[in-house]
Amino acid sequence: MKRIIIDGNRELKGTIKISGAKNSAVALIPASILCDEEVNINNVPNISDIEALEEILLYLNAKIDRKDNKIIIDASNIDNKEIPEEISKKLRASYYFMSALLGKYKHVEMYFPGGCNIGKRPIDQTLKGFRALGATIVEEDNKYKIDAEELIGAEINLDMPSVGATVNAIFASVRAKGVTTINNAAKEPEINNIADFLNKMGAKIEGVGTSTITITGVKHLHKAEIDVIPDRIEAGTYVIIGTLLGKNLKIDNVIPEHIESLLDKLKEANANIEIFDNYVITNKSNNLKAIDVITKGYPGFATDLQQPLTALLTQCKGISHLTETIYENRFNNVEYLNKMGSNIEINNRTINIKGKTKLYGEIVKATDLRAGACMVIAGLIAEGRTTIEDIDHVLRGYENIIEKLSNVGAKITKEEI
């Protein structure tokens, strides 16, 4: 087990470079299965979720060559065998193998995916897409067996713009016969990155970034290379940190458009930020004011930035209101923020944050990935020492977070216990 120790309230200056997007990379790697030749993926973050995906590929006997932040994958001759629960449960994104294997081989057997405990995360919309394409699904004891004599293009009407269901529908249909239309599709930038990769392989995907995506199936996909886009959630997390502790702290390798909803809210709160083409300069703001935030699908305010932002809202004068519309169990960080001195009340799907409150170092837990990021921010601004337990959640999604923060002046270390 690992924990993070933070001695807080230190000025941060220098440059933090944003890594490749976790939410892109965890789909681009399973996408390699759809290709008939090897693929190159660049700017891959060095996080434990990537290692978990590599474990599944190696289990299927794919060939992998990984060096620094580049991965070469040859999955042209894998063994399409049952993916056991002990590896599928390590992360939510394992279910991208479900659609990739089905799309290429018309058969897949694997167990329900894992991931953070942030509320109900069913895969009913993904399965709805598979059935529309002609697949039959047998579920028994948390295991799925999915088969299709042939996948035929169809109209897939998602009940909600789910990122996972949209990606899975694309994976299952790129080699299907005929034309598939995905209605009410998610619009997140990571989906553009994934579709770009597949189109470079020879897929025919149109309409990405809109609510209607059209896929014309192809028989073969050839070798291709892709760069993982910068991680907008990591970028947003560090911009929040810079707003609280920065002195000309540069957040580099950012696509500002991807975090526009956050930047707009920070400006509303009187944040001291300057936005450039591919970076943001942040300075500590001493007169932050309360704001109201509602999470929504892209381009709305990202649910993954809700918990990191909560730490900042404790430092805003007045009462802020934050409503979570995506997941019903994404306030696990509140208990620990209150332990550190915040004044937050939970009212169903909304939290009311009364500020400004001084935070003090305590022993807390990272209950999930973004809650862990929230506790890191809280520890950085707190008086005294903060110990964050269960930080494996944080390491799943933030590449070299200890090193990046240490390099700009934070006193933060990782310990094995």
Secondary structure as UniProt FT lines:
FT   STRAND          2..7
FT   STRAND          12..17
FT   HELIX           22..31
FT   HELIX           32..34
FT   STRAND          39..42
FT   HELIX           48..59
FT   TURN            60..61
FT   STRAND          63..67
FT   TURN            68..69
FT   STRAND          70..74
FT   TURN            76..77
FT   HELIX           85..88
FT   TURN            89..90
FT   HELIX           92..94
FT   HELIX           95..105
FT   STRAND          107..111
FT   HELIX           124..132
FT   TURN            133..134
FT   STRAND          136..140
FT   TURN            141..142
FT   STRAND          143..147
FT   STRAND          155..157
FT   HELIX           163..173
FT   TURN            174..175
FT   STRAND          179..183
FT   HELIX           189..201
FT   STRAND          204..206
FT   TURN            208..209
FT   STRAND          212..216
FT   STRAND          224..227
FT   HELIX           232..245
FT   STRAND          246..252
FT   HELIX           256..259
FT   HELIX           260..268
FT   TURN            269..270
FT   STRAND          272..275
FT   STRAND          279..283
FT   STRAND          292..295
FT   TURN            298..299
FT   HELIX           303..305
FT   HELIX           306..313
FT   TURN            314..315
FT   STRAND          317..323
FT   TURN            328..329
FT   TURN            332..333
FT   HELIX           334..339
FT   TURN            340..341
FT   STRAND          343..347
FT   TURN            348..349
FT   STRAND          350..355
FT   STRAND          363..365
FT   HELIX           369..381
FT   STRAND          385..389
FT   HELIX           392..397
FT   TURN            399..400
FT   HELIX           401..407
FT   TURN            408..409
FT   STRAND          411..416
//
